[in-house]
Amino acid sequence: MSIIEAIIIGIIQGATEFLPISSSGHLVLLPEIFHMTNPDLTLIGLVHTGTLLAVFIYFRQDLWNIITAVLHDLFIKRQPLASADARLGWLIVAGSVPVGIVGLLFASYFEEVFSSPRVTAGLLLVTAVLLVLGERMLSGKKELAQMSFLDAIVVGLFQMMALFPGVSRSGSTIVGGLSRGLDRSTAARFSFLLGIPAILGAGLESILQLFTSQPEFSTGVYIFAFVAAAVSGYACIHLLLTWVKNHTLYGFAIYVTLLSLGYLTYSFIAG
């Protein structure tokens, strides 16, 4: 893989991790369409880590408030849910449980699905349907302070769908939030915060693989892909949080539908 390809992969990951159009779907399909070198699992994990860095930087104040509040309320006040920030931290934990359990138990199965571009293209249509349903059910005004643990778990169940390549993590969790009455901006914000544990797990596993196995590509390839993912990820977090305040999700649904149908048509014609 060349440095240019690595940068393109990083940009794709950073942009599509947070826009509701499926990062895994794009990492599978675009290399196939443009005859690029397919990224190995280590590279995929590292670009996920790049997007995680973007989340850490963008939400640095929120994360600091959550961590300090959780520790303070747990060990000093001995009332784990005493403050709003601590409660938000435990909501993130609760919402992360479903994907953590399923991901650990069925990791090999999802890796097998990941290897099929046609299946991935078909699952992009699931993302499109989710986004349309999310828009049609958009009527909530609930904010983070009003979220319940049931709300968090339901959003976490929606996040499990993103274990399938082609199903957008941000899209599914935003729709999960909308289904529980969250307003669109709140659903997007909780989606990003909820993604931290899942992305962190994938990233740490890939970094471990990088140091314990023979890398497929040069160190430069991994570094450039990581940086590109972090920069584009940061930009797209801001873009989506700004976009959802005044725009619908229909445009993203149309895009993934066209990408899915376009790839399926191309693949069947090409044989």
Contacts in CASP RR format, 6 or more apart in sequence:
PFRMAT RR
TARGET T0000
AUTHOR 0000-0000-0000
METHOD contacts of the structure
MODEL  1
MSIIEAIIIGIIQGATEFLPISSSGHLVLLPEIFHMTNPDLTLIGLVHTG
TLLAVFIYFRQDLWNIITAVLHDLFIKRQPLASADARLGWLIVAGSVPVG
IVGLLFASYFEEVFSSPRVTAGLLLVTAVLLVLGERMLSGKKELAQMSFL
DAIVVGLFQMMALFPGVSRSGSTIVGGLSRGLDRSTAARFSFLLGIPAIL
GAGLESILQLFTSQPEFSTGVYIFAFVAAAVSGYACIHLLLTWVKNHTLY
GFAIYVTLLSLGYLTYSFIAG
1 9 0 8 1.000
1 36 0 8 1.000
1 37 0 8 1.000
1 39 0 8 1.000
1 43 0 8 1.000
1 217 0 8 1.000
1 221 0 8 1.000
2 37 0 8 1.000
2 221 0 8 1.000
3 220 0 8 1.000
3 221 0 8 1.000
3 224 0 8 1.000
5 36 0 8 1.000
5 37 0 8 1.000
5 221 0 8 1.000
6 43 0 8 1.000
6 217 0 8 1.000
6 220 0 8 1.000
6 221 0 8 1.000
6 222 0 8 1.000
6 224 0 8 1.000
6 225 0 8 1.000
6 228 0 8 1.000
7 224 0 8 1.000
7 225 0 8 1.000
7 228 0 8 1.000
8 36 0 8 1.000
8 228 0 8 1.000
9 27 0 8 1.000
9 31 0 8 1.000
9 36 0 8 1.000
9 39 0 8 1.000
9 43 0 8 1.000
9 47 0 8 1.000
9 225 0 8 1.000
9 228 0 8 1.000
9 229 0 8 1.000
10 47 0 8 1.000
10 225 0 8 1.000
10 226 0 8 1.000
10 228 0 8 1.000
10 229 0 8 1.000
10 232 0 8 1.000
11 228 0 8 1.000
11 229 0 8 1.000
11 232 0 8 1.000
12 23 0 8 1.000
12 26 0 8 1.000
12 27 0 8 1.000
12 30 0 8 1.000
13 23 0 8 1.000
13 26 0 8 1.000
13 27 0 8 1.000
13 44 0 8 1.000
13 47 0 8 1.000
13 48 0 8 1.000
13 50 0 8 1.000
13 51 0 8 1.000
13 225 0 8 1.000
13 229 0 8 1.000
13 232 0 8 1.000
14 23 0 8 1.000
14 47 0 8 1.000
14 50 0 8 1.000
14 51 0 8 1.000
14 54 0 8 1.000
14 228 0 8 1.000
14 229 0 8 1.000
14 230 0 8 1.000
14 232 0 8 1.000
14 233 0 8 1.000
14 236 0 8 1.000
15 232 0 8 1.000
15 233 0 8 1.000
15 235 0 8 1.000
15 236 0 8 1.000
16 22 0 8 1.000
16 23 0 8 1.000
16 25 0 8 1.000
16 26 0 8 1.000
16 27 0 8 1.000
16 168 0 8 1.000
17 23 0 8 1.000
17 48 0 8 1.000
17 51 0 8 1.000
17 169 0 8 1.000
17 170 0 8 1.000
17 199 0 8 1.000
17 229 0 8 1.000
17 233 0 8 1.000
17 236 0 8 1.000
18 51 0 8 1.000
18 54 0 8 1.000
18 170 0 8 1.000
18 192 0 8 1.000
18 233 0 8 1.000
18 236 0 8 1.000
18 237 0 8 1.000
18 239 0 8 1.000
18 240 0 8 1.000
19 170 0 8 1.000
19 236 0 8 1.000
19 239 0 8 1.000
19 240 0 8 1.000
19 252 0 8 1.000
20 127 0 8 1.000
20 131 0 8 1.000
20 168 0 8 1.000
20 170 0 8 1.000
20 171 0 8 1.000
20 174 0 8 1.000
20 240 0 8 1.000
20 249 0 8 1.000
20 252 0 8 1.000
21 127 0 8 1.000
21 168 0 8 1.000
21 252 0 8 1.000
21 255 0 8 1.000
21 256 0 8 1.000
21 259 0 8 1.000
22 123 0 8 1.000
22 124 0 8 1.000
22 127 0 8 1.000
22 162 0 8 1.000
22 165 0 8 1.000
22 166 0 8 1.000
22 167 0 8 1.000
22 168 0 8 1.000
22 169 0 8 1.000
22 256 0 8 1.000
23 48 0 8 1.000
23 51 0 8 1.000
23 168 0 8 1.000
23 169 0 8 1.000
24 114 0 8 1.000
24 120 0 8 1.000
24 162 0 8 1.000
24 165 0 8 1.000
24 166 0 8 1.000
24 167 0 8 1.000
25 120 0 8 1.000
25 121 0 8 1.000
25 123 0 8 1.000
25 124 0 8 1.000
25 165 0 8 1.000
25 166 0 8 1.000
27 39 0 8 1.000
27 44 0 8 1.000
27 47 0 8 1.000
27 165 0 8 1.000
28 114 0 8 1.000
28 117 0 8 1.000
28 120 0 8 1.000
28 165 0 8 1.000
28 166 0 8 1.000
29 117 0 8 1.000
29 120 0 8 1.000
29 121 0 8 1.000
29 259 0 8 1.000
29 263 0 8 1.000
30 36 0 8 1.000
31 37 0 8 1.000
31 38 0 8 1.000
31 39 0 8 1.000
32 38 0 8 1.000
32 117 0 8 1.000
32 263 0 8 1.000
32 267 0 8 1.000
33 263 0 8 1.000
33 266 0 8 1.000
39 47 0 8 1.000
39 225 0 8 1.000
40 216 0 8 1.000
40 217 0 8 1.000
41 111 0 8 1.000
41 206 0 8 1.000
41 209 0 8 1.000
42 206 0 8 1.000
42 209 0 8 1.000
42 210 0 8 1.000
42 213 0 8 1.000
42 215 0 8 1.000
42 216 0 8 1.000
42 222 0 8 1.000
43 206 0 8 1.000
43 216 0 8 1.000
43 217 0 8 1.000
43 221 0 8 1.000
43 222 0 8 1.000
43 225 0 8 1.000
44 206 0 8 1.000
45 202 0 8 1.000
45 203 0 8 1.000
45 205 0 8 1.000
45 206 0 8 1.000
46 203 0 8 1.000
46 206 0 8 1.000
46 207 0 8 1.000
46 210 0 8 1.000
46 222 0 8 1.000
46 225 0 8 1.000
46 226 0 8 1.000
46 229 0 8 1.000
47 225 0 8 1.000
47 226 0 8 1.000
47 228 0 8 1.000
47 229 0 8 1.000
48 199 0 8 1.000
48 202 0 8 1.000
48 203 0 8 1.000
48 206 0 8 1.000
48 229 0 8 1.000
49 199 0 8 1.000
49 200 0 8 1.000
49 202 0 8 1.000
49 203 0 8 1.000
49 204 0 8 1.000
49 206 0 8 1.000
49 207 0 8 1.000
49 226 0 8 1.000
49 229 0 8 1.000
50 226 0 8 1.000
50 227 0 8 1.000
50 229 0 8 1.000
50 230 0 8 1.000
50 233 0 8 1.000
51 199 0 8 1.000
51 229 0 8 1.000
51 230 0 8 1.000
51 233 0 8 1.000
52 196 0 8 1.000
52 199 0 8 1.000
52 200 0 8 1.000
52 203 0 8 1.000
53 230 0 8 1.000
54 229 0 8 1.000
54 230 0 8 1.000
54 231 0 8 1.000
54 233 0 8 1.000
54 234 0 8 1.000
54 237 0 8 1.000
55 192 0 8 1.000
55 193 0 8 1.000
55 195 0 8 1.000
55 196 0 8 1.000
55 199 0 8 1.000
55 237 0 8 1.000
56 63 0 8 1.000
56 196 0 8 1.000
57 230 0 8 1.000
57 234 0 8 1.000
58 192 0 8 1.000
58 234 0 8 1.000
58 237 0 8 1.000
58 238 0 8 1.000
59 192 0 8 1.000
59 193 0 8 1.000
62 193 0 8 1.000
63 196 0 8 1.000
65 85 0 8 1.000
66 85 0 8 1.000
66 86 0 8 1.000
66 88 0 8 1.000
66 89 0 8 1.000
66 92 0 8 1.000
68 85 0 8 1.000
69 83 0 8 1.000
69 84 0 8 1.000
69 85 0 8 1.000
69 86 0 8 1.000
69 89 0 8 1.000
70 80 0 8 1.000
70 85 0 8 1.000
70 86 0 8 1.000
70 89 0 8 1.000
70 90 0 8 1.000
72 83 0 8 1.000
72 86 0 8 1.000
73 79 0 8 1.000
73 80 0 8 1.000
73 81 0 8 1.000
73 82 0 8 1.000
73 83 0 8 1.000
73 86 0 8 1.000
74 80 0 8 1.000
74 86 0 8 1.000
80 86 0 8 1.000
80 90 0 8 1.000
81 87 0 8 1.000
81 90 0 8 1.000
84 144 0 8 1.000
84 145 0 8 1.000
88 144 0 8 1.000
88 147 0 8 1.000
88 193 0 8 1.000
90 149 0 8 1.000
91 147 0 8 1.000
91 149 0 8 1.000
91 151 0 8 1.000
91 152 0 8 1.000
91 190 0 8 1.000
92 152 0 8 1.000
92 193 0 8 1.000
92 194 0 8 1.000
92 196 0 8 1.000
92 197 0 8 1.000
93 197 0 8 1.000
94 149 0 8 1.000
94 152 0 8 1.000
94 153 0 8 1.000
95 152 0 8 1.000
95 153 0 8 1.000
95 155 0 8 1.000
95 156 0 8 1.000
95 159 0 8 1.000
95 194 0 8 1.000
96 156 0 8 1.000
96 159 0 8 1.000
96 194 0 8 1.000
96 195 0 8 1.000
96 197 0 8 1.000
96 198 0 8 1.000
97 153 0 8 1.000
97 156 0 8 1.000
98 153 0 8 1.000
98 156 0 8 1.000
98 157 0 8 1.000
98 159 0 8 1.000
98 160 0 8 1.000
99 156 0 8 1.000
99 159 0 8 1.000
99 160 0 8 1.000
99 162 0 8 1.000
99 163 0 8 1.000
99 198 0 8 1.000
100 197 0 8 1.000
100 198 0 8 1.000
102 160 0 8 1.000
102 163 0 8 1.000
103 110 0 8 1.000
103 163 0 8 1.000
106 163 0 8 1.000
110 163 0 8 1.000
110 164 0 8 1.000
110 165 0 8 1.000
113 119 0 8 1.000
113 120 0 8 1.000
113 164 0 8 1.000
113 165 0 8 1.000
114 120 0 8 1.000
114 165 0 8 1.000
117 263 0 8 1.000
117 267 0 8 1.000
118 263 0 8 1.000
118 264 0 8 1.000
118 267 0 8 1.000
119 165 0 8 1.000
120 165 0 8 1.000
120 166 0 8 1.000
121 166 0 8 1.000
121 259 0 8 1.000
121 260 0 8 1.000
121 262 0 8 1.000
121 263 0 8 1.000
121 264 0 8 1.000
121 267 0 8 1.000
122 166 0 8 1.000
122 260 0 8 1.000
122 264 0 8 1.000
123 164 0 8 1.000
123 165 0 8 1.000
123 166 0 8 1.000
123 167 0 8 1.000
124 166 0 8 1.000
124 167 0 8 1.000
124 256 0 8 1.000
124 257 0 8 1.000
124 259 0 8 1.000
124 260 0 8 1.000
125 256 0 8 1.000
125 257 0 8 1.000
125 260 0 8 1.000
126 161 0 8 1.000
126 164 0 8 1.000
126 166 0 8 1.000
126 167 0 8 1.000
127 166 0 8 1.000
127 167 0 8 1.000
127 168 0 8 1.000
127 171 0 8 1.000
127 172 0 8 1.000
127 253 0 8 1.000
127 256 0 8 1.000
128 253 0 8 1.000
128 254 0 8 1.000
128 256 0 8 1.000
128 257 0 8 1.000
128 260 0 8 1.000
129 253 0 8 1.000
130 161 0 8 1.000
130 167 0 8 1.000
130 168 0 8 1.000
130 171 0 8 1.000
130 172 0 8 1.000
130 175 0 8 1.000
131 171 0 8 1.000
131 175 0 8 1.000
131 249 0 8 1.000
131 250 0 8 1.000
131 252 0 8 1.000
131 253 0 8 1.000
131 256 0 8 1.000
132 249 0 8 1.000
132 250 0 8 1.000
132 253 0 8 1.000
133 175 0 8 1.000
134 174 0 8 1.000
134 175 0 8 1.000
134 176 0 8 1.000
134 178 0 8 1.000
134 179 0 8 1.000
134 249 0 8 1.000
135 248 0 8 1.000
135 249 0 8 1.000
135 250 0 8 1.000
135 253 0 8 1.000
137 178 0 8 1.000
137 179 0 8 1.000
138 178 0 8 1.000
138 184 0 8 1.000
139 181 0 8 1.000
140 178 0 8 1.000
140 181 0 8 1.000
140 182 0 8 1.000
140 183 0 8 1.000
141 181 0 8 1.000
141 183 0 8 1.000
142 151 0 8 1.000
142 180 0 8 1.000
142 181 0 8 1.000
142 182 0 8 1.000
142 183 0 8 1.000
142 186 0 8 1.000
143 182 0 8 1.000
143 183 0 8 1.000
143 186 0 8 1.000
144 186 0 8 1.000
144 189 0 8 1.000
144 190 0 8 1.000
147 180 0 8 1.000
147 182 0 8 1.000
147 190 0 8 1.000
150 180 0 8 1.000
151 177 0 8 1.000
151 180 0 8 1.000
151 181 0 8 1.000
151 182 0 8 1.000
152 190 0 8 1.000
152 194 0 8 1.000
154 176 0 8 1.000
154 177 0 8 1.000
154 179 0 8 1.000
154 180 0 8 1.000
155 173 0 8 1.000
155 176 0 8 1.000
155 177 0 8 1.000
155 180 0 8 1.000
155 190 0 8 1.000
155 191 0 8 1.000
155 194 0 8 1.000
156 173 0 8 1.000
156 176 0 8 1.000
156 194 0 8 1.000
158 172 0 8 1.000
158 173 0 8 1.000
158 175 0 8 1.000
158 176 0 8 1.000
158 177 0 8 1.000
158 179 0 8 1.000
159 169 0 8 1.000
159 172 0 8 1.000
159 173 0 8 1.000
159 194 0 8 1.000
159 195 0 8 1.000
159 198 0 8 1.000
161 167 0 8 1.000
161 172 0 8 1.000
162 168 0 8 1.000
162 169 0 8 1.000
162 171 0 8 1.000
162 172 0 8 1.000
162 173 0 8 1.000
168 256 0 8 1.000
169 191 0 8 1.000
169 195 0 8 1.000
169 198 0 8 1.000
170 188 0 8 1.000
170 191 0 8 1.000
170 192 0 8 1.000
170 240 0 8 1.000
171 191 0 8 1.000
171 249 0 8 1.000
171 252 0 8 1.000
173 187 0 8 1.000
173 190 0 8 1.000
173 191 0 8 1.000
173 194 0 8 1.000
173 195 0 8 1.000
174 184 0 8 1.000
174 187 0 8 1.000
174 188 0 8 1.000
174 191 0 8 1.000
174 244 0 8 1.000
174 249 0 8 1.000
175 187 0 8 1.000
176 187 0 8 1.000
177 186 0 8 1.000
177 187 0 8 1.000
177 190 0 8 1.000
177 191 0 8 1.000
178 184 0 8 1.000
178 187 0 8 1.000
182 190 0 8 1.000
184 244 0 8 1.000
184 245 0 8 1.000
185 241 0 8 1.000
185 244 0 8 1.000
185 245 0 8 1.000
187 244 0 8 1.000
188 240 0 8 1.000
188 241 0 8 1.000
188 244 0 8 1.000
189 241 0 8 1.000
192 237 0 8 1.000
192 241 0 8 1.000
210 222 0 8 1.000
215 222 0 8 1.000
END
